[in-house]
Amino acid sequence: MASLKNQFLLNPKIHFLNHGSFGATPYPVFREYQRWQRELEYQPVEFLGRRATALMADARLALGKYLGAQSDNLVYTQNVTVALNIVARSLVLEPGDEVLTSDHEYGALDRTWRFLSKERGFKYIRQKISLPLSTTQQFADDLWQGVTAHTRVIFISHITSPTAILFPVAEVIRRARDQGILTIIDGAHAPGQIHLDLNLLGADFYGGNLHKWLCAPKGAGFLYAAPEVRHLLKPLIVSWGYESETPSGSTLVDYHEWMGTRDLAAFLSAPAAIEFQEKHDWDRIRADCHGLAREALNQIETLTGISSYYPDDSWYVQMFAAQLPDSIDVLKFKTRLYDKYRIETPVHEWNEKKLIRISIQGYNTEEDIKALINALKRLL
């Protein structure tokens, strides 16, 4: 596939196969980011005091168009962890209530829910999902084994962090709605990696990162709240938007957009990231990346003799996780991959299994995969 490597600031001496952790920003988007920072510093009072509200409204309009959501139902946040802390800390959950999740969730959000469950007395239940996966029905049935009369919330990833599985969240949302259960979706890895239509998806709350697969600058994420549940959210930081003297018409925006003096450049650069991907025909780029990911996964399976968790390639997109032999030391293995072979990729332990997670973005090439496979052959 044709590479966009020259469009990114990444170190060319590294085989960078870890886009999923923090993302990477292209030159044109990074220039836009720095332009906004310079505008702020040129006249801070003009920028923050008189222009920021309109600028952020325009940026929300562009993001809403991209995500299939009204801009009043969106607010920019620093990342998904911030977005979903807003939701988790706002909901009234008490002893006897239950929050259901899977055993594939991101550690920071697992910690958020465990912390709040200890503080407030509700139960946080991590339901095991059978692996290898087979069908959407089987996945939903597995999760639903954890649903009880006390389930108030289902919190689940759209694309999981440790296992890189594209969960069929639409079916989960449909079932939850039928039973009056709130849905909170962790979309850290979704925007830019899959098409999103949040109105159609129907989740109550959805948090996403823009700095990962959309390639926006670090510090750009968002929170979506459906109109009928926006009133449930409270300010994470109480500032001028609470009891606003100039209300926007959306308490979501009023409560959470202005948190005091801060750099808005990452948010204002998100439309440039959307434009960059549109300019470079990102549907084609995504398809090429998926094909390269499939090739890499097949080679790793052949090398290790261990089958993947995915029944077919519809369960992952540009990122996948492959199991490694139980005998490896994950820290030493990861260190040697980087120090000796200049390969940047996560190697971690999840549910007593040793996994390597590979991310393929538009700057990757077959040479990166060849380097990875050659390194694995030697290290294994």
C-alpha positions in Angstrom: 0.0 0.0 0.0 1.1 3.6 -0.6 2.6 5.2 2.5 1.8 8.5 4.1 5.0 8.3 6.2 6.3 11.7 4.8 3.1 13.4 6.1 3.9 12.6 9.8 6.5 13.8 12.3 7.4 10.3 13.4 11.0 9.2 13.8 11.8 7.4 10.5 14.3 5.1 12.2 11.5 3.4 14.2 9.0 0.8 13.0 6.1 2.5 14.7 3.3 -0.1 15.2 1.7 1.5 18.2 -0.7 4.2 16.8 -3.3 2.9 19.2 -1.6 4.2 22.4 -1.3 7.9 21.7 -1.8 8.4 18.0 0.4 10.5 15.7 -0.4 13.9 14.1 0.3 14.8 10.4 2.3 17.9 9.5 -0.6 19.9 8.2 -2.7 19.3 11.3 0.2 20.0 13.6 0.8 23.3 11.8 -2.8 24.2 12.3 -2.4 23.3 16.0 0.6 25.6 16.4 -1.2 28.4 14.4 -4.0 28.4 17.0 -1.5 28.4 19.8 0.2 31.5 18.3 -3.2 33.2 17.8 -3.9 32.7 21.5 -0.5 34.1 22.6 -0.8 37.1 20.1 -3.8 38.5 22.0 -4.9 36.3 24.9 -7.8 38.5 26.0 -9.1 38.8 22.5 -8.8 35.1 21.8 -10.2 33.7 25.1 -12.4 36.6 26.1 -14.1 37.5 22.8 -13.5 34.8 20.2 -13.3 31.4 21.9 -17.1 30.8 22.2 -17.7 31.2 18.5 -14.5 29.4 17.5 -15.5 26.4 19.7 -19.0 26.4 18.3 -17.7 26.2 14.8 -15.3 23.3 15.8 -18.3 21.5 17.4 -20.3 21.9 14.2 -17.5 20.3 12.1 -17.2 17.5 14.7 -20.9 16.9 14.8 -21.1 16.6 11.0 -18.3 14.0 11.1 -19.8 12.0 14.0 -23.5 12.2 12.9 -24.6 14.2 15.9 -26.0 17.6 16.7 -23.4 19.9 18.0 -25.5 20.8 21.1 -25.1 17.1 22.1 -21.3 17.3 21.9 -18.6 18.9 24.0 -14.8 18.7 23.5 -12.9 17.1 26.3 -9.2 16.3 26.8 -9.7 12.6 26.2 -12.1 9.7 26.8 -11.0 9.3 30.5 -12.1 12.9 31.2 -15.3 12.5 29.2 -16.5 9.3 30.9 -15.4 10.5 34.3 -18.0 13.3 33.8 -20.6 10.7 33.1 -19.7 8.2 35.8 -19.4 10.9 38.5 -22.7 12.5 37.6 -24.9 9.4 37.7 -26.8 8.7 41.0 -25.8 5.2 41.8 -26.4 3.7 45.2 -26.0 0.5 47.2 -28.1 -2.2 45.4 -27.4 -0.7 42.0 -25.2 -2.5 39.5 -22.9 -1.3 36.6 -22.2 -4.1 34.1 -19.1 -4.2 31.9 -16.9 -6.7 30.1 -13.5 -8.1 31.1 -11.9 -6.3 28.1 -12.1 -2.7 29.4 -9.4 -0.1 29.5 -7.6 0.1 32.9 -8.2 3.8 33.6 -11.9 3.4 33.2 -12.0 0.2 35.1 -10.3 2.1 38.0 -12.8 4.9 37.7 -15.7 2.6 38.2 -14.1 0.6 41.0 -13.2 3.8 42.8 -16.8 5.1 42.6 -18.3 1.7 43.5 -16.2 1.8 46.7 -17.3 5.4 47.4 -21.0 4.9 46.8 -21.6 1.2 47.4 -22.9 0.1 44.0 -21.6 -3.1 42.4 -19.2 -3.0 39.4 -19.5 -6.3 37.6 -16.9 -7.4 34.9 -18.7 -10.0 32.8 -16.4 -12.6 31.0 -16.8 -12.7 27.2 -16.2 -16.1 25.7 -13.1 -16.4 23.4 -12.6 -17.1 20.7 -15.6 -15.0 19.5 -18.2 -16.5 17.2 -21.2 -14.4 16.5 -22.8 -11.1 17.6 -25.6 -13.1 19.2 -23.1 -15.1 21.3 -21.3 -11.9 22.4 -24.5 -10.2 23.5 -25.7 -13.4 25.2 -22.4 -13.6 27.1 -22.7 -10.0 28.3 -26.4 -10.5 29.2 -25.6 -13.2 31.6 -24.5 -10.4 33.9 -27.7 -8.4 33.6 -30.0 -8.5 36.6 -33.0 -6.6 37.9 -30.5 -4.3 39.6 -28.5 -3.4 36.4 -28.7 0.4 35.9 -25.8 1.0 33.5 -23.9 -1.0 30.9 -20.4 0.4 30.2 -18.5 -1.1 27.3 -15.9 -0.3 24.7 -16.6 0.1 21.0 -13.1 -1.2 20.2 -11.3 -2.7 23.1 -7.9 -1.5 24.2 -6.2 -4.8 25.4 -7.7 -7.1 22.7 -8.5 -4.7 19.9 -11.9 -6.3 19.3 -14.7 -4.4 17.5 -17.6 -5.1 19.9 -21.1 -5.2 18.4 -22.3 -2.4 20.6 -25.4 -1.6 18.5 -27.0 -4.9 19.7 -26.0 -4.2 23.3 -27.5 -0.7 23.0 -30.7 -2.1 21.5 -31.2 -4.7 24.3 -30.4 -2.2 27.0 -32.9 0.4 25.7 -35.6 -2.3 25.7 -34.9 -2.9 29.4 -34.4 0.7 30.4 -30.7 0.4 31.1 -28.4 3.4 30.4 -25.5 2.7 28.0 -22.1 4.3 28.2 -19.7 3.6 25.3 -15.9 4.0 25.5 -15.1 5.0 21.9 -11.4 5.7 22.5 -10.3 3.8 19.4 -13.4 4.4 17.2 -13.3 7.9 15.5 -11.1 7.6 12.4 -10.9 3.8 12.6 -14.6 3.2 11.8 -17.5 5.3 10.5 -19.6 6.7 13.3 -23.2 7.9 13.3 -24.0 8.6 16.9 -27.6 9.5 16.3 -28.2 6.2 14.6 -26.1 4.2 17.1 -28.4 5.4 19.9 -26.1 5.2 22.9 -27.0 7.4 25.9 -23.4 8.5 26.4 -20.4 8.1 24.1 -16.8 9.3 24.7 -14.2 9.3 22.0 -10.6 10.2 21.4 -9.7 12.4 18.4 -5.9 12.2 18.9 -5.7 8.5 18.2 -7.2 7.3 14.9 -8.4 10.7 13.6 -4.9 12.0 14.0 -5.8 15.2 15.8 -3.3 16.7 18.3 -2.9 15.3 21.8 -5.5 16.6 24.1 -8.5 16.3 21.8 -11.5 14.1 22.7 -15.2 14.5 23.1 -18.3 13.6 25.0 -21.7 12.9 23.4 -24.9 12.9 25.4 -28.3 12.0 24.0 -30.7 14.9 24.4 -33.0 13.0 26.8 -30.2 12.3 29.2 -28.1 15.5 29.0 -29.8 16.8 32.2 -28.2 13.9 34.2 -24.7 15.4 33.8 -23.1 17.6 36.4 -20.0 19.8 36.0 -16.8 17.9 36.7 -15.2 21.3 37.2 -17.6 24.1 38.4 -16.7 27.2 36.5 -18.5 30.1 34.7 -20.7 27.8 32.6 -22.6 26.8 35.7 -25.4 29.4 36.2 -24.1 30.9 32.9 -24.8 34.6 32.3 -24.8 33.8 28.5 -26.3 30.3 28.2 -25.7 28.5 24.9 -28.9 26.4 25.1 -27.0 23.2 25.9 -26.1 22.6 29.5 -23.6 20.0 28.2 -21.6 22.7 26.5 -22.1 25.3 29.3 -21.0 23.0 32.1 -18.1 21.4 30.4 -16.6 23.6 27.7 -15.2 26.4 29.8 -13.0 25.0 32.7 -11.0 28.2 33.2 -7.9 29.3 31.2 -6.6 26.5 29.0 -5.2 25.9 25.6 -8.0 25.3 23.1 -5.7 24.6 20.2 -6.1 20.8 20.1 -9.9 21.2 19.9 -9.8 23.9 17.3 -7.5 21.7 15.2 -9.8 18.7 15.1 -11.6 20.0 11.9 -8.2 20.1 10.2 -7.7 16.4 11.1 -11.1 15.6 9.6 -10.1 17.6 6.5 -6.7 15.8 6.2 -8.4 12.4 6.2 -11.0 13.5 3.7 -8.3 14.9 1.4 -6.3 11.6 1.5 -9.3 9.3 0.8 -9.3 7.7 4.2 -11.8 5.0 3.3 -9.1 3.7 1.0 -6.3 4.2 3.5 -8.4 2.4 6.2 -9.0 -0.5 3.8 -5.3 -0.8 2.9 -4.4 -0.7 6.6 -6.9 -3.4 7.4 -5.5 -5.6 4.7 -2.0 -5.1 6.0 -3.2 -5.9 9.5 -4.9 -9.1 8.3 -1.6 -10.2 6.6 0.4 -9.5 9.8 -2.0 -11.4 12.0 -2.0 -14.4 9.7 1.8 -14.5 9.8 2.0 -14.2 13.5 -0.6 -17.0 13.9 1.5 -19.2 11.6 4.7 -18.4 13.6 3.2 -19.1 17.0 0.7 -21.8 16.2 -1.8 -20.0 18.3 -5.2 -19.1 16.8 -6.5 -15.6 17.2 -9.6 -14.5 19.1 -11.3 -13.2 15.9 -13.5 -15.6 14.0 -13.0 -13.4 10.9 -11.6 -10.0 10.0 -14.9 -8.2 10.6 -14.0 -8.2 14.4 -11.0 -5.9 14.0 -10.1 -2.9 11.8 -6.6 -1.3 11.9 -5.5 -2.8 15.2 -5.3 -6.4 16.4 -4.0 -8.4 19.3 -2.2 -11.7 18.9 -1.4 -14.2 21.6 2.2 -15.0 22.3 3.6 -18.1 24.1 3.0 -18.2 27.9 6.7 -18.6 28.5 7.7 -15.1 27.4 8.5 -12.3 29.9 6.4 -9.4 28.5 8.7 -6.6 29.8 11.9 -8.2 28.5 10.2 -9.1 25.2 8.9 -5.6 24.6 12.3 -4.0 25.6 14.2 -6.3 23.2 11.7 -5.5 20.4 12.5 -1.8 20.8 16.1 -1.8 21.8 17.4 -4.3 19.3 14.9 -4.2 16.4 13.5 -0.6 16.8 9.9 -1.8 16.8 7.5 0.2 18.9 4.5 -1.9 19.9 2.7 -2.9 23.2 3.4 -6.3 24.7 1.3 -7.0 27.8 -0.5 -9.5 29.9 -4.2 -9.7 29.9 -6.3 -12.3 31.7 -3.2 -14.4 32.2 -2.5 -14.4 28.5 0.6 -12.7 26.8 -0.5 -10.4 24.0 1.2 -8.3 21.4 -1.0 -5.5 20.0 -0.3 -4.2 16.5 -1.6 -0.9 15.1 -1.5 -0.2 11.3 -1.9 3.4 10.2 -1.4 5.2 6.9 2.3 5.7 7.5 3.0 2.0 7.9 4.2 -0.2 5.1 4.9 -3.9 4.4 8.5 -3.2 5.4 7.3 -2.5 9.0 5.5 -5.9 9.0 8.6 -7.7 7.6 10.7 -6.2 10.3 8.2 -7.3 12.9 7.9 -10.8 11.7 11.7 -11.2 11.4 12.1 -9.9 15.0 9.5 -12.3 16.3 11.1 -15.2 14.5 14.3 -14.5 16.4 12.8 -13.6 19.8 10.5 -16.6 19.8 
